[in-house]
Amino acid sequence: MSKYCPEWIFGIFSAQTAKEFLSSNNSIAGISRKYSTAISERYNEVKFEEIMDVAEKILQFLSEINAGEEAVNYITDYIYYRVNYESSGSERKLSGMFSSAFDAEKIKDYNSDKCYKIFKATIFSIRNDALPKATPGWLITDVEDIDWIGEAFTQEPDLF
């Protein structure tokens, strides 16, 4: 039975890869591997190259819009929005009685181009104040029921 990673989870891990690359001394490949492993423990394998491809596109886009020192804030705002809201704009319910936002998908609903387009559209909307931004100091680990994602975000990448 197919157990694909939900698109929003793939998207936030790709964005977090770009964010960690900007704010640490770790390689983009090492960070991508860390998240590939975390996702692949729960869903069908996600290759680190897929995550790295989206992260590189995100970094390129942030460079094109001259985000500069705001780049990390934009990524944080994107992650905040994707964790807390569905694509329709309604609040995301991470856990429910019968289903969860973490439930596996039957078909693969993510790819590099789709995640990149969603990132760009979200950032443009955030810059135009059409979507909510993260409060200063917001961390994903502050989100109730974020479960294993918060743990993965706080792990250090394996250097080998």
Secondary structure, DSSP 8 states (H G I E B T S, - for coil): ---B--HHHHHHHHHHHHHHHHHSS--HHHHHHHHHHHHHTTSS---HHHHHHHHHHHHHHHHHTT-GGGHHHHHHHHHHHHHHB-TTSSB--SB-SS-BTT--BSS----HHHHHHHHHHHHHHHHTTSS----TT--GGGSTT-THHHHHHHS-----
